[in-house]
Amino acid sequence: MKIGTVTGSVWATRKAACLQGQTFLVVNVEEGPIVAADQVGAGVGDRVLLATGTVASRYCMDAPVDAAVVAILDPEG
């Protein structure tokens, strides 16, 4: 799992049937920006928890994704 900050979104006019209705976000993590399927309604500026690899695919009903936003983190304080 990784922690990152949402910096934007990705729009696709055409995508695989298993990805219809799926929102994709650009998340900045330590290694650089990645695209993740949003499962929780995150927005720009949110700190999020990402599931990656096979776990992300299973979380997204076996859709072909490498990363999924699974939580919005509360501000530190």
BASE-671532 format. One record per residue (C-alpha): residue number from 1; residue in one letter; y, x, z. Coordinates in pm, 1 decimal. Example, Ala and Ser with C-alpha at 12.3 -4.5 7.8 and 13.67 -1.06 7.14 Angstrom:
BASE-671532
 num residu       py       px       pz
   1      a   -450.0   1230.0    780.0
   2      s   -106.0   1367.0    714.0
end
This chain:
BASE-671532
 num residu       py       px       pz
   1      m      0.0      0.0      0.0
   2      k    355.0    107.5    -66.0
   3      i    702.0     11.3     53.8
   4      g    984.4    -18.6   -196.7
   5      t   1312.2   -190.1   -282.3
   6      v   1349.2   -445.8   -559.9
   7      t   1606.7   -324.7   -814.5
   8      g   1563.7   -576.1  -1095.9
   9      s   1329.5   -794.4  -1294.6
  10      v   1138.9   -773.4  -1621.2
  11      w   1135.1  -1058.2  -1874.8
  12      a    864.6  -1108.9  -2136.7
  13      t    889.2  -1367.4  -2414.0
  14      r    515.4  -1336.4  -2478.2
  15      k    239.9  -1236.1  -2239.9
  16      a   -132.5  -1276.8  -2182.9
  17      a   -242.0  -1627.8  -2084.7
  18      c   -351.5  -1508.7  -1738.7
  19      l      6.1  -1391.0  -1673.4
  20      q    182.2  -1715.2  -1770.3
  21      g    422.9  -1824.9  -1497.1
  22      q    409.4  -1483.0  -1330.9
  23      t    736.8  -1309.5  -1232.0
  24      f    764.2   -932.0  -1263.3
  25      l    999.6   -717.4  -1057.8
  26      v   1112.3   -357.2  -1086.0
  27      v   1049.3   -195.0   -748.4
  28      n   1179.5    149.7   -659.4
  29      v    919.5    341.3   -456.8
  30      e    905.0    705.2   -351.9
  31      e    742.0    809.9   -681.4
  32      g    997.1    622.3   -894.6
  33      p   1032.8    269.8  -1034.8
  34      i    726.1     53.7  -1100.3
  35      v    675.0   -302.2  -1223.4
  36      a    500.7   -537.2   -980.8
  37      a    387.7   -898.1   -998.8
  38      d    587.0  -1100.2   -745.9
  39      q    374.3  -1321.8   -520.0
  40      v    632.3  -1407.4   -253.1
  41      g    966.5  -1482.8   -422.2
  42      a   1138.9  -1150.1   -357.3
  43      g   1481.0  -1072.7   -500.4
  44      v   1703.4   -778.4   -582.3
  45      g   1777.5   -571.5   -272.3
  46      d   1471.8   -689.1    -75.3
  47      r   1249.3   -427.2     89.6
  48      v    894.4   -522.1     -2.3
  49      l    534.0   -430.2     64.7
  50      l    322.2   -365.0   -243.6
  51      a    -52.3   -386.4   -288.5
  52      t   -168.1   -153.1   -563.9
  53      g   -474.1    -93.6   -778.4
  54      t   -776.3   -321.3   -761.9
  55      v   -640.7   -500.5   -454.4
  56      a   -330.4   -607.6   -649.2
  57      s   -542.9   -741.9   -932.4
  58      r   -760.4   -942.5   -694.9
  59      y   -454.8  -1076.8   -511.7
  60      c   -321.6  -1202.3   -847.1
  61      m   -642.5  -1392.9   -929.5
  62      d   -790.3  -1102.1  -1127.3
  63      a   -491.1  -1073.4  -1361.4
  64      p   -448.6   -727.0  -1516.4
  65      v   -179.5   -595.3  -1279.3
  66      d   -151.6   -257.5  -1103.4
  67      a     95.8   -363.7   -832.6
  68      a    180.3   -688.4   -653.6
  69      v    458.7   -773.7   -408.5
  70      v    274.6   -923.2   -109.3
  71      a    547.3   -931.1    159.0
  72      i    923.4   -917.0    207.4
  73      l    997.1   -683.7    498.0
  74      d   1243.5   -771.6    772.1
  75      p   1545.8   -543.6    807.0
  76      e   1495.3   -260.8   1053.4
  77      g   1677.2   -312.0   1374.9
end
